[in-house]
């Protein structure tokens, strides 16, 4: 892959994170078209995709493989299907696109983790089941070497980098958000927590370093669908990389509209 000579800042790599039903998928209606959308396996919000002219959408259709047969090789095949469809979109198989969206990165991480565990099939099949521990907290049922998280982090962020570094002008990822401890070593009952992208371990924090713009989605008391652009309140999973004099002009809350977002950077870069 050649190095590309740049003359303008790139503000086109965006990660939306927030709770379910907070406008993430619906906001794709404001993307610059043509847009290619991949709704990853397990993502349930694809009814909100703005189907129609200029939208090339791919939604996962399960092949009915029994749970007992969903081993490492199965998840590797699923991953290859997602990766191949992604590169097809980037390389123009379905025509040139201006925006690519990967909807449901928290679900895609589950697949990366399944590949990374690479253990006995019984362990792998229970990896995503949960149980309640002695403290009444929901935890993962599967037992595997915690070092597997390092492997799954690498798998998911290699994919993120492939999309983020592509020639498509606007690259969008979405995930849920969840409360995470500011200090994972703090075991006190009242440990400080903030909302971050809902990826396991340090992966949520890594998102803010891997993309240029991280936005938290919310619905106001008035029913307005908003993006939070900077950390504040209970939200830590928000921020914009860019010159301070440009970033400071972006309000804390803006409408969920990619064209509105682009307007703040039109003088210095592209979205």
ABEGO torsion letter per residue (X at the ends): XBBBBBABBBAABBBBBEBBGAGAAAAAAABBOBBBBBBBBGBAAAAABBBEBGBBBBBBBBAGBBAAABBAAAAAAAAAAAAAAAAAAAAGAAEBBABBBBBGAAAAAAAAAAAAAGBBAAAAAAAABBBBBAAGBBBBABBBBAAAAAAAAAAAAAAAAAAAABABABBBBBBBBBBBBABAABABAABBBBBBBBBBEAAAAAAAAABABBBBBBBBAAGBBBBBABBEEABABBEBBEBAAAAAABBABBBBBAAAAAAAAAAABBX
